[in-house]
Amino acid sequence: MTESDREARRDRIVIVGGGTAGITVAARLRKALRGTEIVIVDPSEKHYYQPLWTLVGAGVFEPEESERMEKDLIPEGVEWVKEKVTELSPESNEVITESGKRLAYKVAVICPGLQINWDGIKGLSETLGKNGVSSNYSYELAPKTWEHIRSFKGGTALFTQPDTPVKCAGAPQKIAYLAEDYFQQSCVRDKCKVIFASAQAGIFSVEKYARSLEQVIARKQIETLFKHNLIEVKGDSKEAIFENLDNGEQLTIKFDMIHVTPPMGPPDFIKDSPLAGEGGWVEVDKHSLQHPRFENVFSLGDVAFLPTSKTGAAIRKQAPVAVANILSYLGKSPLSAHYDGYTSCPLVTGYKGLILAEFDYALNPQETFPFDQSKERYSMYLLKKWVLPVFYWDGMLKGRL
C-alpha cells in the first residue's frame, strides 16, 4: 500500500469479526461517527443467536429460529468485507485478509469470537452426531442433542465441561438439567443415571448461585464429577475417557448418550499475532478494553483476555465502554469509560425454572431485578425464552441496548 493510500484511509476503523461484539460496536460507532469509514471483516454468510441453542437441544426451538442472514445485520453505512482474516499487523496498522487484501486502519477493534477445537478431544470429531454423541455448540448438532434426549429410554446420560474457557460457562450444565427434566416427564428417570463431569473445581464460581445449583443437583439426583477433563470419546464402544486433573489418572465411563462441550480457544490468527498475550488471547486492559502495547487497538467479547465469563450479556456492557473509549482516543482525550466485569449467565434448571446469575470481576452479584435471583423462577425462564432474543436482535445489534 502506498503512502497516499494510507493517508486516504487515515480515519478508517476496521472491526475484525461480525458476531455479537462486532455488529454491536459497528452500530454504535456508526451513530457516533457519521463521516468515518467503518469496515467489518467477517466471512460468515449467517449470524446466529447462539444462546438459543441450549433450548434447541432441549426441543423448545427449531435451529432456524436462531439464525439471520449476516447481510441483513450489517449496519447501514458500514462496509462489509466478506473474507477471513489471516494476519494482524499492528506495527503497520493493517489487517490482512485471505485474498491478500491489506486494510489500513486508524483504529482496530478485535472481536472475532472463539475457535471451537473439536479435535482437542481424541475421537470426538469422528463420532459427533452418532453413537449417542452430540453437542449444542454447533447449529447442525444441537438438534441431534434433542434426538438423543427424546429417544432416551434409560442408561447413562453424560454431560461434560472442558478445562478451557467456553462460550457461556453455564451452558454445559443447563442441558443436563433440561434432559433430566425431560426424562422425568417421559417416565424414564428411574432407569437413568445422569452424570455431569466437569474439569472445573465446582459447579459455579459465584458462591450465592453455586449454593442454589447444588440444591438443584441434589433434587435432581445428578451425579457430579469435578476436576475431570474429557480427553477421548470412543463412539463405537460408547466410552468416555477422563483425566483426573489432580493426579493425572484416567477414568473410563460407559455412556448411552453424551453431550460434549468441546475445548475452545482464540483463533489461530490471533494466537500468532503481536496482539496475543497469555494463552493466545488478545491482551487488553480489563477496564478500558484498550490494548496495552498498541493504543489504537481495542478488543472485547470472547477473544479478549478478560477475567469474566464469555457471554453476550458481557458484550452488552463491554460495547458501550469500547465505543466511548474509541471516541476518546480519536478525540485525544483520556479514556474514562470503565468496564467492571459484568456478565450474566441465565442458568436454565428445567423447562419451568431459571436462576439468573449476574456478577462482576470480583464475583459480586449485580442483580437487575428487585428479588433474589438465585432462586429458580418460571418468570426468568420466560425472560430467556421470549424476551432476551428480542433484546438481542432488535436492541443490542442495532446499538440500542
N, C-alpha and C positions, 0 to 999 in steps of 0.2 A: 504493500500500500504506500502510495506517495505521501509526502508531507502535506500536499494540498488536500488529498483525500482525508487525512487525519484531521486537518483543520476544519474541513467541511462537516465532520462528524463530531466536533468537539463537545456538543451538547447532548449526544445520544446516550440514552440509558438502555442497557441490554439486560434483560431478565432471562436467566437460564432456568427453564422449567415452566411448563404451562399447567401445573397442577393447582391445588388449592392455594398455595402461597403465591405462585406466580401470577395467577389471574387476579387474586385479591389485591396484590400490590400494584399491578398494572392498572386496575380500575381506579384505585385511589390516586395514583400518580397522574393518570390522565385528567382527572378532575382538577388537580392542583397545578398542573403544568401544561397548559393548552398548546403552547408553541414548541414544546420539546419533543424530539423524536424518541419514541419508546418502542422497543422491539422485544418480543417474546420468542425464544428459540426452544422449540419442542417438536418432536417428530410424531406425536400421538394423533391418531385420527379421532379418537373418542376420549371423553373425560368421564371419570367415574366418581360417584359419591360412595367411597369405599366403606364408611361406617355401616351402610345398609347391608353389606354382605353377610354380617352375622345373622341378620334376620332372613336373608335369602337362604342361608344354610339351615335355618330352622323352619323353612316352609312358609314364612309370613309374606314374603315378597318374591316376585319373579326378578331374575337378574336384570332384565331390560329396564326395570324401574330405577335402576341405579346409574343409568348412562345418559349422556348427552353428546352431541357432536361438538368437538373442540372448536370448530369454526364459528359455532353459534355463541360461544362464550368469550371469545377474544373481544375485549372492549373496543368500541368504535374509536377509530383513530390510532389504534395500536397495530403496528406491523407484526405479522406472524411469519417467522422463518421456520418452515416445516422440515427441520433437519435435526439429526443427532449432533450433539456437541462432542467432539473428540479430544479437545485440548483447551486449557485455560492458560493464558499468558498475561498475568497481571503486571509483569515488568513492562510489557509493551502496550498494556491496556487493550487487549484483544481477546475475543472468543473465537475459536476456530471450529468450524463445522465439518461434518463428514465429507462434504464435497470440496473442502478446501477453502471455503469462504472465510474471510477474516473480518470479523465485526469489531471495529474500534469503538471504544466507549469512554465516556467521561465518568460514568458510574455503572458498576455491575451489581446485579442482585442475583445471588446464587441460591437457587431453591429447586433443584431437580428431584427431590424426594429420595427415597431409599431404593436400594437394589436388593431384590429378593434372591437369596443364594440357595436355590433348590438343591444344587449339587453339594451343598455343605453337609448333607446327611447322606451317607452311603446308601445306595439302593432306592432312595426316595423317588427320584425322577422317573425311574423305570416302572414304578408301581402306582403312581398317582392316578386316581380316578378308577382304580380297580382293586380287587383283593380287599375291599373294605377300607381303602386308604383315600383320604380326601383332605382338603384344606380350604378354608374360607378366604384365604389370602390370594385368591385368583377368581376372576369373573367366571371363567369356564368351570372351575372346580367347586365353587360354593353350592351349586345345585346338586352336585354329587354328594355333598355332606347331607343334604336333605334326603336324598335317595337312601343313603345308608341308615339314617336315623329312622325314617319312615318304615323301612323294611326290616328293622332290627327285631329279632324275636327272642333274644337272650344271649348271654355270654358276657364277654368283657369289652366294654366300650372305653377306649383310652384316649385321653386328650393331653397334648403336650405344649410346653413353652420352652424356647431355647435360651441359651446363655448370652444372647446378643440383645441390644435394643430392638424393639419391634414397633410397627405401627399400632398404636393403641394397646398399651401393655395389658389392658383388661380383657381384650378380645379372646385370648386363648381360653380363659376360664368361663366367659359368657356362654359359649356354645356348649360347654359341659353342663351348665345349669339348665339351659334350654332343652338339651337332649334328655336329661334326667326327668324334666317336667313332662316331655312327650312320652317317655317310657311309662310314667305314671298314668297318663291319660289313656294309653293304648294297652294298659293292663299287663305289661310285661316286666314291670320294675322288679318284681320279686325273683325274676330269672336273670337279672343283670348285676354285674359288678361294674361300677363306674369309677374310673381312676383318673385323677388329674396329676400328671407328672411334670414338674417344673424344675428348670435349672436355677430358679431364683431361690432365695433363702426363706421366703414366706409368701403368703397369699397376696399381700399388698403392702406398699411402702408406707402408707399413712395409717397410723395406729387406729384412729377413730373408725375408719372404714374397714380395716383388717378385722377388728373385733366383730363387726356385723357380718362380714363374709365368712368368718369362722363359724358363726351361728348358722348361716345358710348351708355350709358344707356339712355340719353336724346333722341338721334337719334332713338334708337330702341323702345322708349316709354315703357321701362321696369319699373314697379313699384318696389321700394326698401323699405325694412323694416329692419332697423338695431336695434341692441341690443334686438333681439327677438330670443330665443333659442327654437328649436323644442323639445318638451318633450313627445308627443304622436301622433301616427297615428292610426286613426280608418278606416281601409280599407273598411269595408262593407258600411259605410256611406260616405266614401271619405272626411274625415275631418282631418285636421292637427291642433294640439293644440300647441301654442307657449306660452312661459313665457317671459314677458317683464322684462328684466334684471335690469331696473331702479326702477320699483315699485312692481314687483312680480305679477302683474295682468296677467291673461290668455286671449289669443286671439285665436279664432277658425276661420280657413279659410277653406272653401269648395274648393276642387280641382277636376279636371278631370284627370290630371296626376301630379305626383310629383317625382322629383329627389331628393333623400335624401343623404346628406353627413353625415355618421354616426359619433358619437364621437369616438375618438381614444386615446390611451394612451400607456404607456410602458407595455410589457408583465408581467404577474403575477410573474414569477420567478425573474424578475429584481426588481419589487417593493418590493419583500420580501427579497432581498439580502442586504448585508452590503454595496454594491456599490451604492445603491439608495440614492438620495438626495431629493430635493424639488419636490413634485408631483410624486415621484416614479421613476423619470428619472435617468439615470446614471450621477452621479456627475462628472464633468470634468472641467479642466481648459479650458476656451474658446479659448485660443490661442495655447497652446501646445497639447491639447487633451489628456493630462495625468490626471489620477485620482488624486485628491489632497491628499488622505489618503493612497492609495495603489499605490506606484510609478511604479510597474511593470504591471499596468493595464491602457490600453488606450481605448478610446471609440470615435466613430464617427457615422455619419448617423442619422437616425430618432430617435433613442433611447437616444442619448446624450443630456444632458441638455445644449443646445446652443441657445442663443437668436437670431436665424435666421430661415428662412423658411426651412422646411424639404423637400428638393428636391434632385434629382440625380445630378444636377449641383453643389449643395453644396458639395456633396460627392466627386465629381471630384476634387475639391480644397482641401478638407479635407484629402483625402487618401495620397497624397504625403507628407503632413505635418506629419500625423500619422506615416508613414513608416520612414521618416527621423528621427523623434524623437525616435522611437523604436530602430533604428540603433545606435543613440547617446546613448541611455540608455544602450544598450548591450555593447557598447564600453566605457562606463563610462565617457562619455563626456557631457558637458552642452547641454540641449535641446534648439537648436537655431531656429528650423523651427517654423513658425508663421502663424496661420490661422486668417484672418481678418474678417471672417463672410460672405465672398462672397457667394451669392446664385443667382439663376436665375429662373424667372417664365415666360415661354413663354405663354402669355395671348392671346389665340385664341379669336377673336372677331367676327368670322364668317367663312365661307368656303373660303374666299379670304383675310382674314386680321388677323394680329397678332401684338401685342405690346410686344416687348422683354424686359422685366424688368430685370435688373441686378443691384445688390446693395450689400452693406456690412453691418456690425454690426451697423454702425452709420446711416443707411438708406440713405447713399450717393450713387447715381448711379455710377456703374462701368461698363460702356458700352464697348462692344467689337468692334463694327463697327463704321466707321467714319461718322455717321449720327445720327439724333435724333431718338432713339429707342422708344420714347414714342408715335411716330406716327404709325398708323396702316399701315402695308405693306404686300403685297402679297408675296414678296420675303421671309419674315420672316416666313410666314405660310408654304411655301415650305421647308424652313430650318427645321421646326419642323416635317413636314410630311415625308420628304425623307432623310434628312442629319443626323439629330440627332440620329435616330435609328441605322444607320451605325456606327456613332461615338461610340455609346453605346456598341454594340455587338463586333465590331472589334477594338475598341480603348480602352475605359475605362476598360472593363472586361479582357482585355489582358495586362493591365498595361502600355499601350502606351500613354494615354492621361491624 
